[in-house]
């Protein structure tokens, strides 16, 4: 493996140089795509529509409509509110152009912020670099610069994660205040009410449950004692619930005034064909780009692995998680997770009889410390929530890849998981997957100029 340490010799300026280098790699991928198909460049920088096609700007067109004239739609109001009050656009084309400009500015600034947060959270500069690289150079990263809400939502998400980091020494009351404001703004940016309630509740149950498991006492008295012990985490959870509900309440009240329906955004989504159901065929066929299927599986896979690692660390039992020997081919299987699961299960069963086929995965002692970390579990569960919601509400996995990989929560969870696994093999896997993602990002830029579906 290439010795990455050479990149980090200048520790004084690494907080600036590394994000700049990552940003440069993203620009190179974009430039290659634009050279192959120049229409992508002109579409990105032009303040007028270059082709007479419907939904030329894709979902940005809906936000642009709301920026020109406030309205209640399935899309949420904060992003168009900002553009409307900063630039006062008169046409959809003007508004769409301003969305792209502001998104690119936020994208550039957020890279520095998120790298600092990852570096603080993981305590390893190389790991922070590779996770940040994976986040920035993946096919869904295009949505952070083409005018979608992913740019501003990533900014809010970064502040949310920073606010919850145990290394953050701000006074608890200030943290709670910031957390309320950020969650409130996030809930006005995109629909996250269900995801927030699910992820915070699951986080609280997991942390308290693991503590009870560790002390091996399960009476109601013990449960109440643990609830008292995690008073700060309960306060965070209630704050996030209140802020998420309040955020939607503001938009819902506007919808009630303008359309007579407090839940109009949800009803509009039903017009797209969304409804509760069970769609088992999506486990194999996403009926949308392959990245959506990866977005369904990977958050759940990394969460289950972290749960197992935590269980073995707490129980002191023998770890039965094994690692395949043939690194490259196993990494390729991540591109189609159902096959990865089938092949791994077969080899795992076989390894019970022939231990030489797989090697036991080692677990870092850092795992136990992370298991008590609120934001660690939240990042895992927030990514899982998007997977579950998409799976049970639509007969296609449309846009799930964007929900999973265009914002930092999944990558923060992935970084925390890597902290639990000693050795350098994880770095090799991250580099290989990022290399594949870079090619997919170039393809996205070509499709952008051709007005094709991006995710």
N, C-alpha and C positions, 0 to 999 in steps of 0.2 A: 504493500500500500504506500502511496505517496506520503511522504512525511509532511503533514499539514502544519507542524509546529513552526516551520519557517515563516509561514504567513503571519504568525502572531508574535514575532520578535519585538515589534514596536508596541509595547503594552500601553504606552502613554496615549497613543492616537488610535488604538484599535477600535474604540467605540465609534470612531468616525470612518476609518479606512475600510473596515470590514463591511459595514452596511453600504458604503459607496461601491465597493467591489461587487457585492451582490446585486445592487441596482444596475451596475454596468453589465453584468451577465444577462439580466432581464432585458436591457436595452439591446444587447447584441442579438438575442433571440427574436425580439420584435423587428430589428433591422433586417435580419435574414428573411423573415416572413414578408416584409415589405419589399425587399429586393425581388423576391420570387414573384410577388403579386403587388405591384405598386399601388393598386387601388386601395389597399389597406391604409397606406400612409395618407393618401388624399382624403379618405373618409374620416380619419382620426382628426386631422387638422382643419378640415373645411368647416366653415360656419354656414354652409348651405347644403341642401340635399343634392347629391350628385346623380342619383338614379331615381327615376319615377316609380318606385316600388312601395308597396304598403309595408308599414312597420320597418322602414329603412333603419331606424335607430333601435329596433327591437323594443325591449321593455323600457328603455330610456324614453321612448316616445310617450309612454303613459305618465312618467314623472314630469316630462316636459309640459304635457297638457296641464298637469296640476300646478306647475310653476307659473304658467301663463294665467290660469284661472283656477283658484282653489276649488276642489271638488272631492267628493267621497267616492273612492274606488277600492278595488282589492289591494291597491298599493298604498303605502303608508306616507304620512304627510311631511315629516321633518326635512327630508332631503330636498323636495321641491320648495318648501318654505324658506330654506336657507338661500337657494338660488334666486328665488323670487325677490327676497328682500335685499340681497347683495347686488343684483344686476338688473332687476326689473325688466326681464325679457318680454318682448311683444309678440314673438312668434315661437312656434315649437322648435324651429331650426335654431334660433338664437339660444333658447333654453337648453337644448341638447348640447350645443357647443360649450356653453358655460359649465354644464355638468361634467363634461370631459376635462375641461381646464382645471376645475376645482378638484376633481378626482385624482388627477395626476399630481397636483401639489400635495394633497393629503397622502397619496401613495409614497411620495419621496420622503416626506417628514416622518411618516409612520414607520418606515424601515429602520430608522435610527432608534426610535422609541422601543419597538418590539425587540430589536436585538439586545438592547440594554436589559429589557425585562427577561428575556430568555437567558441571558448571561447570569443575571442575578438568581433566577429560579433554579437553573441547572448546576450552577457553580463550576461549569466547565466551558471555557471559551470555544474549544473546537466543537463541542456538541451544540452550543448555541449557534455557531456559524453554520453547521450542517443543517440544523433544523430550520434556521432562518432561510438558508438557501433553498431547501425543499419547499418552504412556504412561498417564497418569492418566484421561484422558477418552476412553477407547475402550470398545467394548461388552464386552470381556473383563475390564475392570477391576472389574466387579461381583464377580468371583471372589476379589478381594483383601479383600472385606468380608462375604461371605456364608458364611464358615466353611470354605472350601476351603483347601488347603495353599498356594495362591498367595501369601497374605500372608506367611507365615513364610519361604517359599522365596525371595520377592523380597528379604526382609531379608538372608538368607544370600547371595543373589546380589550384592547391593549391597556387602557386606563382601568378597566374593570379588573383585569388580572393583576395589574400592579397594585391596586388598592387592597387586594386580598392576599398578597404575598406575605408570608410570615416575617420576611426580612424588612418589610415596610414598618418603620418606627413611628409613623404618625399616631397621634392620640386616637383612641378607639372611636370617640364621638365624631372626629373629623373623618375617619374612614367611613363610618356609617353614613355621614352626610354626602360624601363623594359617591359612595356606592348607590345611594338612593337617586342622586341626580343622573348618574351615568346609566343606570338601569332604566330610569324614566325616559331618557333620550333614546336608548336602544329600542325600547318598546314603541316609540313613535317613528322608528326608522324602518322596521320590518316586523312581521308577526312572530313574536317569540314568547308570548304569554305562557303557552302550554309547555314549551321547552324549558323555560325558566323555572316553573313550578315543579316540573318533573325532576330536573337536574339538581335543584337545591334540596328537594325532599329526599331524593336518592342519596345525595351526599351526606346529609345529616343522619339518615338511617345507617349508612355504611360506617361512618366514623364511630357512632355510638355502639353499633353492633360489633365492630372489631374490638372495641375496648372491652365490651362484655365478654367476648370470646377469649380475650387475652387473660382476663382475671378469672374466667371460668365460673362465674356466678351469675345466675339469671333471674333472681327474684325481683319483684317490683321495687323493693327498696334499692337494689343495686341499679336498676334502670333509672330511678329518680336521682340517685347520686350522680350518675353519668350525665344526666340532663343538666344538673347543676354545674358539673365540671365543664360542659361545653356551652355555657351560657353565651359566650361571644359568638359562637357559630350559629346558635339558634337566633340570636339577634340579627346576624347577617341574613339568615334565611327569611325571616319575617320582613326585613327591610326590602329585600329583593322582591318578595311577593307583593308587598304594598306598592312599590315603585312600578312593577310591571303592570299590575292591575290599574294603577292610576294613569299610566301612560296610555293604555288602551281606552280608559274611560274618557280621556280628553278627546281622542279621535272619535270614539263612539258617540259622544255627545254632539260633536259636529255633524256626524252622519245622521243622527236623530233629527237635528234641526233642518238639514238640507234634503234628506231623503225619507225622513220619518221612520228610520230603521237603525237602531243602535248597533246591530250586528250586520250591517250592510256589507262590510268587507268580507265577512265569512260567506254570506250569501252569494257574493260575486264569484268567490272561488268555486262555489257549487256549479256555477254556469260553465266552468272549465271542465266539469266532469268529476270534481273531487267529492268523494263521499266515503264514509267509514265502510271498510270491508276487509276481506282477507284475500290476498292475491299471491298465492304460492308460486305462480309461474315467474314472478319477479325475482325469485331466488336464483334463477338461472338465466332469465332473459329480461333485461331491463326495459326493452322497447324504447330505448333512448341510447345516447352514447355510452360506451363501456365505462367511462369515468363515473357514471352514476351508479353502476353496479359495484364498483370499487368503493364508492362513497357509502353504499349500504353495508358492506362487510367490514371494512378496515376499522371504523370506530368501535364496532362491537368486538372484533378480534383483539384489538389492543387493550380494551377494557377488561375482557375476560382473562387475558394473560396477566394483567396487573393484579386482578383479583386473586388469581391462583398464586402468583408470586407472594402476595401479601399473606395469603392463607398459610403457605409453607413457611414463611418467615415467622409468623406468629405461633404456629402450632409446633414448630421445630420437627415436623415430620419430613421424611425423605421426599425430595422433589422428584416428580415423575415427568416433568416437562423436558423434552429432549430436543436437540438441535440437529438438523440434517447435516451430513458431511459435504455434500456437493453444493457449494454455496451459490454458484451462478444460476444454475437451473432452478433452484428453489426461489431465488429472488425474482426470476421471470414469472413464476406462477402467481405472484402477487397481482399480476395484470388481469387474472381471472380467478378471483378468490374461491368460487365454488370448487374448482379443480384443485386449488391449493389445499383446501380442507379435506377433500377426498383422498388425495395422494398422501398428505401428512398423516391422516388417520390410518391409512393402510400401513405406512412405514412405522407408525408408533405401535400398532398392534404387533407387527412383525418384530419390532425391537424388544418386546417383552420376552420373545423367545430367543432372539439373536441380538444381544446388547451391542454388538459391534457396529450395527447399522446406523445408530444415532448416538450422540454424546449428550450427557446430561447438562442442562442449562444451569449455570451458576447464578446465584442470587447475591446482590450486594447488600451489605448491612444497612445501606442508606434507605432500603425499601421500607423498613419499619418507621423511619422518621417521616417519609412521604405519606405513609398510610394515615397519619394523623393530620395531614395538610388539607384544609378545606378546598382550596383552589385546585389542588391536584385532582381530586375526585370530581369537582365541578366540571373541569375541562373534559374529562372522560365522558361524563354523563350528558353534557350539553351536546357533544358530537353524536352520541348514541341517540339522544332524543330526536334529532333531525332524521336519523336513519329510520327510527320507528314510526315517526309521524308520516314520513313519505311512504313507507311501506303499507300502512293501513288506511291511507286516505286517497290513493289514486292508483289506477291500473297501469301506470307507467312511473318510472323513477325520474321523471323530468326534473332537471335542475338540482338533484340531490348532490351531485358532484360539486356544484357551486356552493351549496350550503355547507358542505363538509370541508372543502379545501381552499376556499377563497377568504376564509376568516381564520384567526389564529388559534381557536380553541382545540381543534384536533391536533395541531402541530405541538401545542403546549403539552397535551396529553402524551403524544408520541415521545417528546423530549423527556418527560418524567419517567416514562417506561424505560427509555434508554439509560437513565440514571441508575436503574435497578439491575442492569446487566453489565457485568465487568467485561473488560477486553475491548479490542478494536474492531471485531467483526461487525458490530452494529454500524460503525462508521463506513465500512465498505458497502454495506447494504444501502445506507442512506445515499452514498455517492452514486451507486449504480441506479437507484430509483430516480434520483434527481436528474441523472443524465438522460434517462428515458423520458422523464417529464419535460426536459428542455426541448426535445424533438416534438413532443406533443404541443408544447407552447408555440413553437414555430408554426405548426399546422393550424393552431387556433387563429393566429394572425392572418394566415392566408384565407381561412374561412370567413374571418371578419370582413375582409375586403370583398368577398364574394357574397356577402349578406346571408350566410348560412347559419344554422342553429349552432350556438356555442355552448349552451348548457343552462 
